Amino acid sequence: MLGGVCRGLADATGVDVVLWRVGFLALALTGAGLLIYPLLWVVLPVEPLPAGARPAPLDPVVERLHTSVNGALSGTRKR
């Protein structure tokens, strides 16, 4: 719920968001979810905010990371 990762995965895959959240909860208990969730938060594409909605405090930081990671990945793909 922090970065919308589960909602984005649910929209992309058609799997219910509750199942994604339960899966990440299980992964968080093992420790893997604590690494995977932030990675997906940065790598997944950002959905535009609805009209009148304010961005979360971390959204600008995540947007910069997303842009940097995608720029670096596209640079390695061209080689």
Backbone hydrogen bonds, N-H to C=O, Kabsch-Sander energy under -0.5 kcal/mol:
donor,donor_aa,acceptor,acceptor_aa,energy
8,G,4,G,-2.4
9,L,5,V,-2.6
10,A,6,C,-2.4
11,D,7,R,-2.6
12,A,8,G,-2.1
13,T,9,L,-2.2
14,G,10,A,-2.4
19,L,16,D,-0.6
20,W,16,D,-1.4
21,R,17,V,-2.5
22,V,18,V,-2.6
23,G,19,L,-2.4
24,F,20,W,-2.5
25,L,21,R,-2.2
26,A,22,V,-2.4
27,L,23,G,-2.4
28,A,24,F,-2.5
29,L,25,L,-1.8
30,T,26,A,-1.1
31,G,27,L,-1.1
32,A,27,L,-0.7
33,G,27,L,-1.9
35,L,32,A,-1.3
36,I,32,A,-2.5
37,Y,33,G,-2.2
39,L,35,L,-1.2
40,L,36,I,-2.7
41,W,37,Y,-2.3
42,V,38,P,-1.5
43,V,39,L,-2.3
44,L,40,L,-2.6
53,A,50,P,-2.0
59,D,56,A,-1.3
62,V,58,L,-2.5
63,E,59,D,-2.7
64,R,60,P,-2.0
65,L,61,V,-2.3
66,H,62,V,-3.0
67,T,63,E,-2.3
68,S,64,R,-2.5
69,V,65,L,-2.9
70,N,66,H,-2.5
71,G,67,T,-2.2
72,A,68,S,-2.4
73,L,69,V,-2.7
74,S,70,N,-2.4
75,G,71,G,-1.6
76,T,72,A,-1.6
77,R,73,L,-1.6
78,K,74,S,-1.1
79,R,75,G,-0.5
